[in-house]
Amino acid sequence: MGGLSQKFLYYFQLFSRKWLGWSGNVPITVEAYRGFASLRYLFLTGRVLRARTITSHWGDGPWRNLVNNIRRFASREVMKADVEVEFCGRHFRLTTDVEGYFHIDQHLSAPLANVKDPSPFWHTAFIRINGTPKEPISLSASADILIPSRASFGIISDIDDTVLKTDVTGLLKLRTIYLTLLKNAGSRSAFRQVSAFYQSLSKGPDGNASNPFFYVSNSPWNLYDLLADFLDLNELPRGPVLLRDFGLPYNERPANYPGHKHDITRRIMLTYPELSFVLIGDSGEKDTDIYLSVSAEFPGRVAAIYIRDVLSPARARRVSRLIKKEANVPTLLIRDYEEAARHAARLGLCNFSVFEQVAAGTAAKMSF
């Protein structure tokens, strides 16, 4: 998301909290987000909030969507909640921070013993909230944790204007704000053939792989359920959806912090040193800069970079210059995902016939 739309959503959150979304009797809930792990590392994020229930349906109109988004942004953080997490026989004791988050970002002293190889693609972390400083509560939740198996490489993808039509480069970000507040997962649009390209990458050149996807976006965690539902609804490969908070003043990052996308991309690559990665983004923001920097930092680990052209000539020229100057891996500025699929097939990253089959099936569904 662009800086202006991020600022708008931040102030929208403040407005929602103050006037529309919260009173003392709103129940406490726990949100658990998909995480990822290896045999010696676990990354999991969740949040404890006071939040009203969101009842969303694909056919909801603009007013209902606005109400639901007000509820998403009007939640109140619950700090210092006592959290227990159990994952594959390991137990973690955590406390939520001032924004209600609990995090596990931990290297394990001994490898997970009860994860068999080949393991299921997804494992379950069990979460329990035992209380807060102000009240005893007992809540439980679970989070899906990805541990790749039968993978030859991984894929890290942006969401906004890469998968999801957002128009973050539009005038004053007005269309981005409109789409974010008045649409839902069922009424948002994916780019043509993105599902076919992503599924072909997931299945690999022989069609039998289970290459993992990781979706990294600057969108706020408040939109997690909407984005996760959108990806599932549009038949995109299931993967962790790794978002960020707004960076409020009491949670400022250090001066040398490279940014959320850069940081998480590096973290994923460090977690799976045996895998190379395909990196996918768009020309609307700084995806090209981030990915080229990562490819230089991890020589031999980036198999290809695909940048979707947002159809801004000035941005396309900038990206083209950057690719020409700095690219040390196959890097392509693409107009559509068929172009990317053909290129990836030539590199041995996917089977173009799988792309064609999925694309034809998707087109047939849309014709009804």
TIKENU-702112 format. One record per residue (C-alpha): residue number from 1; x, z negated, y. Coordinates in pm, 1 decimal. Example, Ala and Ser with C-alpha at 12.3 -4.5 7.8 and 13.67 -1.06 7.14 Angstrom:
<martors>
+-----+----------+----------+----------+
! seq !        x !        z !        y !
+-----+----------+----------+----------+
!   1 !   1230.0 !   -780.0 !   -450.0 !
!   2 !   1367.0 !   -714.0 !   -106.0 !
+-----+----------+----------+----------+
</martors>
This chain:
<martors>
+-----+----------+----------+----------+
! seq !        x !        z !        y !
+-----+----------+----------+----------+
!   1 !      0.0 !      0.0 !      0.0 !
!   2 !    115.3 !     76.5 !    353.2 !
!   3 !    209.6 !   -199.0 !    593.4 !
!   4 !    -97.2 !   -158.6 !    813.8 !
!   5 !   -343.5 !   -180.2 !    524.5 !
!   6 !   -156.7 !   -485.2 !    390.2 !
!   7 !   -192.1 !   -658.3 !    727.7 !
!   8 !   -560.3 !   -568.1 !    740.7 !
!   9 !   -620.6 !   -718.2 !    394.8 !
!  10 !   -429.8 !  -1030.8 !    493.3 !
!  11 !   -652.1 !  -1088.3 !    797.8 !
!  12 !   -957.2 !   -989.0 !    595.7 !
!  13 !   -862.4 !  -1263.2 !    350.5 !
!  14 !   -837.6 !  -1519.7 !    631.0 !
!  15 !  -1174.9 !  -1411.6 !    770.8 !
!  16 !  -1338.1 !  -1421.8 !    427.6 !
!  17 !  -1211.2 !  -1770.2 !    357.5 !
!  18 !  -1315.4 !  -1909.5 !    692.5 !
!  19 !  -1663.6 !  -1765.0 !    727.3 !
!  20 !  -1791.2 !  -1617.8 !    404.2 !
!  21 !  -1642.6 !  -1728.5 !     81.8 !
!  22 !  -1582.2 !  -2097.1 !     28.8 !
!  23 !  -1742.0 !  -2436.8 !     20.5 !
!  24 !  -1655.8 !  -2757.2 !   -158.2 !
!  25 !  -1877.4 !  -2690.2 !   -461.4 !
!  26 !  -1716.5 !  -2360.2 !   -562.1 !
!  27 !  -1586.0 !  -2403.2 !   -919.8 !
!  28 !  -1220.6 !  -2393.4 !  -1019.9 !
!  29 !  -1118.4 !  -2092.4 !  -1227.9 !
!  30 !   -794.4 !  -1973.5 !  -1385.9 !
!  31 !   -679.3 !  -1612.4 !  -1367.1 !
!  32 !   -421.8 !  -1498.7 !  -1621.7 !
!  33 !   -246.8 !  -1165.4 !  -1574.8 !
!  34 !    -88.4 !   -943.9 !  -1839.5 !
!  35 !    279.1 !  -1025.6 !  -1883.2 !
!  36 !    577.1 !   -893.3 !  -2074.6 !
!  37 !    844.9 !  -1037.2 !  -2299.2 !
!  38 !   1133.8 !   -971.5 !  -2531.1 !
!  39 !   1256.8 !  -1195.8 !  -2809.7 !
!  40 !   1458.9 !  -1394.6 !  -2552.2 !
!  41 !   1260.7 !  -1364.9 !  -2229.7 !
!  42 !    906.0 !  -1426.2 !  -2103.2 !
!  43 !    746.7 !  -1314.7 !  -1776.4 !
!  44 !    395.3 !  -1443.3 !  -1708.0 !
!  45 !    199.3 !  -1504.9 !  -1388.6 !
!  46 !   -139.3 !  -1666.1 !  -1337.9 !
!  47 !   -333.6 !  -1840.5 !  -1068.5 !
!  48 !   -566.6 !  -2139.7 !  -1034.0 !
!  49 !   -835.3 !  -2089.7 !   -769.5 !
!  50 !  -1166.6 !  -2200.2 !   -635.8 !
!  51 !  -1352.7 !  -1871.5 !   -656.2 !
!  52 !  -1706.2 !  -1742.8 !   -682.0 !
!  53 !  -1797.4 !  -1537.7 !   -987.3 !
!  54 !  -1765.8 !  -1161.7 !   -941.8 !
!  55 !  -2039.2 !   -961.5 !  -1113.0 !
!  56 !  -1932.3 !   -601.3 !  -1091.9 !
!  57 !  -2091.2 !   -291.4 !  -1244.2 !
!  58 !  -1972.9 !     68.9 !  -1227.4 !
!  59 !  -2290.6 !    176.1 !  -1046.1 !
!  60 !  -2272.4 !    -83.9 !   -769.1 !
!  61 !  -2320.1 !     49.5 !   -416.9 !
!  62 !  -2103.4 !    -11.7 !   -107.8 !
!  63 !  -2277.4 !   -336.7 !    -11.7 !
!  64 !  -2233.0 !   -499.4 !   -353.9 !
!  65 !  -1872.4 !   -378.6 !   -366.5 !
!  66 !  -1805.9 !   -531.4 !    -23.2 !
!  67 !  -1957.4 !   -862.7 !   -134.9 !
!  68 !  -1740.3 !   -864.6 !   -446.1 !
!  69 !  -1428.4 !   -788.8 !   -242.7 !
!  70 !  -1513.7 !  -1066.4 !     -0.7 !
!  71 !  -1526.6 !  -1296.3 !   -302.3 !
!  72 !  -1191.8 !  -1165.4 !   -427.7 !
!  73 !  -1024.0 !  -1241.4 !    -95.8 !
!  74 !  -1216.5 !  -1559.6 !    -12.1 !
!  75 !  -1079.3 !  -1762.6 !   -303.3 !
!  76 !   -902.2 !  -2091.4 !   -230.7 !
!  77 !   -574.0 !  -2178.9 !   -397.3 !
!  78 !   -550.9 !  -2492.8 !   -609.3 !
!  79 !   -202.0 !  -2638.1 !   -574.2 !
!  80 !    -28.3 !  -2888.3 !   -802.3 !
!  81 !   -256.8 !  -2814.3 !  -1095.5 !
!  82 !   -113.4 !  -2921.7 !  -1430.5 !
!  83 !    -70.5 !  -2612.9 !  -1651.3 !
!  84 !     32.6 !  -2582.9 !  -2015.9 !
!  85 !    124.2 !  -2248.4 !  -2173.9 !
!  86 !    178.1 !  -2185.8 !  -2545.6 !
!  87 !    334.1 !  -1858.0 !  -2655.3 !
!  88 !    460.4 !  -1772.9 !  -3001.7 !
!  89 !    523.0 !  -2138.2 !  -3081.3 !
!  90 !    693.5 !  -2217.4 !  -2747.8 !
!  91 !    539.6 !  -2461.2 !  -2501.4 !
!  92 !    581.7 !  -2458.9 !  -2123.3 !
!  93 !    465.3 !  -2721.6 !  -1872.3 !
!  94 !    407.4 !  -2588.6 !  -1519.9 !
!  95 !    261.4 !  -2687.7 !  -1183.5 !
!  96 !     88.7 !  -2444.4 !   -948.7 !
!  97 !    252.0 !  -2376.4 !   -613.2 !
!  98 !     95.3 !  -2381.6 !   -265.4 !
!  99 !    -74.8 !  -2046.6 !   -333.9 !
! 100 !   -214.2 !  -2155.8 !   -668.3 !
! 101 !     31.3 !  -1951.5 !   -875.8 !
! 102 !    207.2 !  -2056.9 !  -1191.4 !
! 103 !    503.2 !  -1851.5 !  -1310.6 !
! 104 !    714.3 !  -1823.1 !  -1620.3 !
! 105 !   1025.1 !  -1616.6 !  -1556.3 !
! 106 !   1248.5 !  -1761.3 !  -1819.6 !
! 107 !   1525.0 !  -1666.6 !  -2057.2 !
! 108 !   1477.1 !  -1844.3 !  -2388.8 !
! 109 !   1758.7 !  -2046.1 !  -2542.8 !
! 110 !   1662.9 !  -1923.7 !  -2890.1 !
! 111 !   1479.7 !  -1603.8 !  -2984.9 !
! 112 !   1110.3 !  -1610.3 !  -3064.5 !
! 113 !   1099.5 !  -1674.8 !  -3437.1 !
! 114 !    747.0 !  -1568.7 !  -3531.5 !
! 115 !    742.7 !  -1222.3 !  -3375.6 !
! 116 !    779.3 !   -979.8 !  -3664.0 !
! 117 !    934.2 !   -635.4 !  -3638.6 !
! 118 !    753.3 !   -405.7 !  -3611.9 !
! 119 !    535.1 !   -642.3 !  -3414.0 !
! 120 !    192.1 !   -579.4 !  -3266.6 !
! 121 !    222.0 !   -428.3 !  -2922.0 !
! 122 !     36.8 !   -719.8 !  -2760.0 !
! 123 !     68.0 !  -1092.6 !  -2819.0 !
! 124 !   -136.0 !  -1377.9 !  -2674.0 !
! 125 !    -29.5 !  -1661.3 !  -2447.8 !
! 126 !   -271.7 !  -1954.8 !  -2446.5 !
! 127 !   -317.5 !  -2135.4 !  -2114.5 !
! 128 !   -471.8 !  -2472.9 !  -2046.9 !
! 129 !   -536.1 !  -2641.7 !  -1711.3 !
! 130 !   -536.8 !  -3020.9 !  -1756.6 !
! 131 !   -620.5 !  -3132.3 !  -1405.3 !
! 132 !   -537.9 !  -3133.3 !  -1036.4 !
! 133 !   -425.2 !  -3416.5 !   -806.7 !
! 134 !   -786.8 !  -3453.7 !   -688.4 !
! 135 !   -990.3 !  -3415.2 !  -1006.9 !
! 136 !   -961.4 !  -3409.1 !  -1384.4 !
! 137 !  -1055.3 !  -3070.1 !  -1527.4 !
! 138 !  -1015.7 !  -2891.1 !  -1856.2 !
! 139 !   -999.5 !  -2512.8 !  -1845.0 !
! 140 !   -855.7 !  -2262.0 !  -2088.1 !
! 141 !   -762.9 !  -1896.0 !  -2067.2 !
! 142 !   -541.6 !  -1644.5 !  -2240.7 !
! 143 !   -306.2 !  -1369.5 !  -2126.4 !
! 144 !   -189.5 !  -1059.6 !  -2310.6 !
! 145 !    189.6 !  -1032.1 !  -2333.9 !
! 146 !    355.5 !   -698.9 !  -2407.4 !
! 147 !    647.5 !   -691.3 !  -2650.2 !
! 148 !    740.9 !   -326.4 !  -2710.3 !
! 149 !    776.2 !   -195.9 !  -3063.8 !
! 150 !    848.8 !    154.3 !  -3191.5 !
! 151 !    959.6 !    247.9 !  -2838.5 !
! 152 !   1222.5 !    506.2 !  -2751.0 !
! 153 !   1189.1 !    453.3 !  -2374.7 !
! 154 !    969.3 !    277.0 !  -2119.9 !
! 155 !    771.6 !    402.0 !  -1821.2 !
! 156 !    743.3 !    224.4 !  -1484.7 !
! 157 !    470.9 !    362.1 !  -1258.4 !
! 158 !    341.7 !    295.9 !   -911.8 !
! 159 !    -39.5 !    287.6 !   -875.2 !
! 160 !   -150.5 !    373.8 !   -518.9 !
! 161 !   -134.8 !    750.0 !   -455.8 !
! 162 !     48.6 !    792.7 !   -786.9 !
! 163 !   -237.6 !    718.0 !  -1025.5 !
! 164 !   -517.2 !    603.6 !   -795.0 !
! 165 !   -629.9 !    816.6 !   -500.4 !
! 166 !   -568.8 !    587.4 !   -203.6 !
! 167 !   -454.9 !    801.6 !     89.3 !
! 168 !   -204.8 !    542.6 !    212.3 !
! 169 !    -50.9 !    806.6 !    438.6 !
! 170 !   -376.9 !    879.2 !    619.2 !
! 171 !   -437.3 !    817.5 !    988.5 !
! 172 !   -439.8 !    442.0 !   1056.3 !
! 173 !   -493.6 !    380.7 !    681.3 !
! 174 !   -869.8 !    390.0 !    748.7 !
! 175 !   -955.2 !    571.5 !    426.5 !
! 176 !   -737.7 !    328.8 !    227.3 !
! 177 !   -924.9 !     35.9 !    378.1 !
! 178 !  -1261.5 !    205.6 !    315.7 !
! 179 !  -1179.3 !    276.4 !    -50.1 !
! 180 !  -1041.6 !    -72.3 !   -108.1 !
! 181 !  -1339.7 !   -259.3 !     36.3 !
! 182 !  -1640.5 !    -39.0 !    -45.9 !
! 183 !  -1552.7 !    114.9 !   -383.4 !
! 184 !  -1510.0 !    -29.8 !   -732.2 !
! 185 !  -1315.6 !     63.1 !  -1045.6 !
! 186 !  -1587.2 !    303.5 !  -1155.2 !
! 187 !  -1617.8 !    486.0 !   -823.4 !
! 188 !  -1245.1 !    521.4 !   -751.4 !
! 189 !  -1075.5 !    846.8 !   -852.9 !
! 190 !   -764.2 !    911.4 !  -1059.4 !
! 191 !   -547.1 !   1215.1 !  -1003.3 !
! 192 !   -617.5 !   1516.3 !  -1221.7 !
! 193 !   -432.6 !   1512.5 !  -1556.5 !
! 194 !   -249.7 !   1186.3 !  -1485.6 !
! 195 !   -400.7 !   1033.2 !  -1800.2 !
! 196 !   -285.7 !   1330.3 !  -2010.2 !
! 197 !     69.4 !   1307.2 !  -1874.9 !
! 198 !     89.9 !    930.4 !  -1920.9 !
! 199 !    -52.7 !    940.5 !  -2273.2 !
! 200 !    192.4 !   1214.9 !  -2371.5 !
! 201 !    482.2 !   1002.5 !  -2242.7 !
! 202 !    349.1 !    699.5 !  -2426.5 !
! 203 !    336.2 !    892.6 !  -2755.4 !
! 204 !    679.3 !   1050.9 !  -2706.8 !
! 205 !    803.6 !   1388.8 !  -2829.7 !
! 206 !    694.7 !   1332.7 !  -3192.2 !
! 207 !    352.7 !   1198.4 !  -3094.7 !
! 208 !    401.0 !    873.6 !  -3291.2 !
! 209 !    583.6 !    644.4 !  -3048.6 !
! 210 !    442.8 !    346.1 !  -2859.8 !
! 211 !    639.9 !    372.5 !  -2538.8 !
! 212 !    540.8 !     86.3 !  -2305.4 !
! 213 !    397.5 !    127.8 !  -1955.7 !
! 214 !    448.4 !   -109.2 !  -1664.0 !
! 215 !    240.7 !    -63.5 !  -1346.9 !
! 216 !    411.8 !   -198.8 !  -1033.5 !
! 217 !    227.3 !   -199.7 !   -701.2 !
! 218 !    238.6 !   -364.1 !   -359.5 !
! 219 !   -135.5 !   -427.0 !   -380.0 !
! 220 !   -229.8 !   -797.2 !   -372.3 !
! 221 !   -311.5 !  -1000.6 !   -682.7 !
! 222 !   -665.0 !  -1038.0 !   -543.7 !
! 223 !   -731.3 !   -680.6 !   -664.2 !
! 224 !   -593.4 !   -733.1 !  -1014.2 !
! 225 !   -923.1 !   -713.6 !  -1203.3 !
! 226 !  -1029.4 !   -399.5 !  -1015.7 !
! 227 !   -699.7 !   -219.2 !  -1082.2 !
! 228 !   -679.6 !   -326.6 !  -1448.6 !
! 229 !  -1037.3 !   -206.6 !  -1502.7 !
! 230 !   -959.7 !    122.5 !  -1325.6 !
! 231 !   -662.3 !    192.8 !  -1553.1 !
! 232 !   -864.8 !    116.0 !  -1865.6 !
! 233 !  -1165.5 !    316.5 !  -1748.4 !
! 234 !   -949.1 !    622.1 !  -1681.5 !
! 235 !   -781.0 !    599.3 !  -2023.0 !
! 236 !   -435.3 !    531.5 !  -1890.1 !
! 237 !   -194.2 !    354.9 !  -2128.3 !
! 238 !   -245.1 !    -18.1 !  -2120.2 !
! 239 !     35.5 !   -216.4 !  -1964.2 !
! 240 !    114.3 !   -513.0 !  -1740.5 !
! 241 !    -17.3 !   -468.8 !  -1384.9 !
! 242 !    242.9 !   -635.3 !  -1164.6 !
! 243 !    119.4 !   -699.2 !   -810.9 !
! 244 !    232.9 !   -928.1 !   -528.9 !
! 245 !    108.4 !  -1191.5 !   -291.6 !
! 246 !     86.8 !  -1127.1 !     81.7 !
! 247 !    411.0 !  -1311.0 !    158.6 !
! 248 !    254.8 !  -1578.9 !    378.3 !
! 249 !    487.0 !  -1767.0 !    617.7 !
! 250 !    539.6 !  -2059.7 !    377.8 !
! 251 !    644.3 !  -1821.0 !    103.7 !
! 252 !    899.1 !  -1607.1 !    287.6 !
! 253 !   1152.6 !  -1414.4 !     83.7 !
! 254 !   1526.0 !  -1437.8 !    152.5 !
! 255 !   1670.6 !  -1190.0 !    398.6 !
! 256 !   1836.5 !   -986.2 !    122.2 !
! 257 !   1521.7 !   -961.7 !    -93.0 !
! 258 !   1497.1 !   -591.4 !   -194.3 !
! 259 !   1117.6 !   -583.5 !   -200.3 !
! 260 !    858.3 !   -639.5 !   -470.7 !
! 261 !    874.1 !   -295.9 !   -636.8 !
! 262 !   1252.4 !   -289.3 !   -646.3 !
! 263 !   1274.8 !   -645.4 !   -775.6 !
! 264 !   1020.4 !   -600.6 !  -1055.7 !
! 265 !   1163.0 !   -262.7 !  -1160.0 !
! 266 !   1507.1 !   -422.2 !  -1199.3 !
! 267 !   1357.8 !   -719.3 !  -1384.0 !
! 268 !   1187.2 !   -491.6 !  -1638.1 !
! 269 !   1503.6 !   -290.0 !  -1698.1 !
! 270 !   1709.3 !   -606.2 !  -1744.0 !
! 271 !   1455.2 !   -736.7 !  -1994.9 !
! 272 !   1492.5 !   -430.5 !  -2220.0 !
! 273 !   1859.3 !   -323.8 !  -2204.5 !
! 274 !   1813.8 !   -109.6 !  -2515.1 !
! 275 !   1557.1 !    116.3 !  -2345.7 !
! 276 !   1592.4 !    397.2 !  -2095.6 !
! 277 !   1308.3 !    444.7 !  -1845.5 !
! 278 !   1100.9 !    713.5 !  -1678.8 !
! 279 !   1011.5 !    615.9 !  -1319.8 !
! 280 !    699.4 !    758.6 !  -1153.1 !
! 281 !    591.7 !    719.8 !   -790.3 !
! 282 !    484.6 !    916.2 !   -484.0 !
! 283 !    630.3 !   1045.6 !   -159.8 !
! 284 !    402.4 !    835.3 !     59.5 !
! 285 !    617.9 !    524.2 !     64.8 !
! 286 !    971.9 !    432.6 !    -47.1 !
! 287 !    940.2 !    499.2 !   -421.1 !
! 288 !   1210.3 !    766.2 !   -418.2 !
! 289 !   1457.8 !    537.3 !   -239.0 !
! 290 !   1388.2 !    253.4 !   -483.9 !
! 291 !   1414.8 !    465.1 !   -796.6 !
! 292 !   1734.4 !    642.4 !   -690.9 !
! 293 !   1887.5 !    304.6 !   -606.4 !
! 294 !   1788.6 !    169.9 !   -948.3 !
! 295 !   1928.0 !    476.6 !  -1126.9 !
! 296 !   2261.1 !    422.2 !   -950.7 !
! 297 !   2261.4 !     53.3 !  -1043.6 !
! 298 !   2181.0 !    122.0 !  -1409.5 !
! 299 !   2388.2 !    427.9 !  -1508.2 !
! 300 !   2248.1 !    611.4 !  -1808.0 !
! 301 !   1927.7 !    404.1 !  -1813.8 !
! 302 !   1693.9 !    630.8 !  -1613.5 !
! 303 !   1584.3 !    936.5 !  -1810.6 !
! 304 !   1386.4 !   1100.6 !  -1528.8 !
! 305 !   1214.7 !   1032.8 !  -1195.9 !
! 306 !    885.2 !   1196.9 !  -1095.9 !
! 307 !    759.3 !   1174.9 !   -738.0 !
! 308 !    406.4 !   1298.5 !   -667.9 !
! 309 !    389.1 !   1495.2 !   -343.9 !
! 310 !    123.7 !   1341.1 !   -117.2 !
! 311 !    105.9 !   1677.5 !     62.0 !
! 312 !    275.6 !   1561.0 !    379.2 !
! 313 !    537.1 !   1825.3 !    472.7 !
! 314 !    750.3 !   1576.4 !    664.5 !
! 315 !    755.4 !   1330.2 !    375.0 !
! 316 !    824.5 !   1609.7 !    125.4 !
! 317 !   1123.4 !   1725.9 !    330.6 !
! 318 !   1258.9 !   1372.5 !    349.7 !
! 319 !   1223.2 !   1319.8 !    -26.6 !
! 320 !   1378.5 !   1659.2 !   -103.6 !
! 321 !   1680.1 !   1576.5 !    114.4 !
! 322 !   1713.6 !   1238.2 !    -52.5 !
! 323 !   1698.9 !   1391.7 !   -400.0 !
! 324 !   1957.2 !   1653.9 !   -310.9 !
! 325 !   2191.1 !   1393.9 !   -164.2 !
! 326 !   2159.0 !   1101.2 !   -404.7 !
! 327 !   1996.0 !   1202.0 !   -735.0 !
! 328 !   2220.9 !   1149.2 !  -1036.2 !
! 329 !   1937.7 !   1188.3 !  -1290.7 !
! 330 !   1666.9 !   1455.4 !  -1334.7 !
! 331 !   1439.2 !   1398.8 !  -1033.6 !
! 332 !   1138.8 !   1613.4 !   -950.9 !
! 333 !    900.3 !   1625.3 !   -654.9 !
! 334 !    576.2 !   1740.7 !   -819.7 !
! 335 !    247.0 !   1883.3 !   -693.5 !
! 336 !     55.5 !   1808.9 !  -1017.9 !
! 337 !    105.7 !   1636.1 !  -1350.9 !
! 338 !    112.1 !   1954.4 !  -1558.3 !
! 339 !    435.4 !   2042.2 !  -1377.4 !
! 340 !    571.2 !   1697.8 !  -1466.0 !
! 341 !    461.2 !   1731.0 !  -1830.1 !
! 342 !    634.4 !   2066.9 !  -1871.2 !
! 343 !    953.6 !   1924.6 !  -1722.5 !
! 344 !    936.6 !   1610.0 !  -1937.9 !
! 345 !    879.5 !   1819.3 !  -2250.2 !
! 346 !   1196.0 !   2019.3 !  -2174.2 !
! 347 !   1384.6 !   1689.3 !  -2149.1 !
! 348 !   1248.5 !   1578.5 !  -2486.9 !
! 349 !   1039.4 !   1297.5 !  -2337.3 !
! 350 !    697.3 !   1420.5 !  -2449.8 !
! 351 !    519.1 !   1688.4 !  -2649.0 !
! 352 !    343.7 !   1935.2 !  -2421.3 !
! 353 !     78.2 !   2006.5 !  -2686.0 !
! 354 !    -23.6 !   1638.5 !  -2670.9 !
! 355 !    -60.2 !   1672.6 !  -2293.8 !
! 356 !   -279.1 !   1983.3 !  -2341.2 !
! 357 !   -498.1 !   1814.7 !  -2603.7 !
! 358 !   -560.9 !   1505.9 !  -2391.6 !
! 359 !   -618.3 !   1714.9 !  -2077.5 !
! 360 !   -871.5 !   1933.9 !  -2261.2 !
! 361 !  -1053.3 !   1626.5 !  -2393.9 !
! 362 !  -1066.8 !   1469.6 !  -2050.4 !
! 363 !  -1200.3 !   1791.5 !  -1896.3 !
! 364 !  -1469.1 !   1812.0 !  -2166.9 !
! 365 !  -1584.3 !   1455.0 !  -2093.2 !
! 366 !  -1603.5 !   1527.0 !  -1720.2 !
! 367 !  -1819.7 !   1834.1 !  -1780.4 !
! 368 !  -2106.2 !   1622.9 !  -1915.6 !
+-----+----------+----------+----------+
</martors>
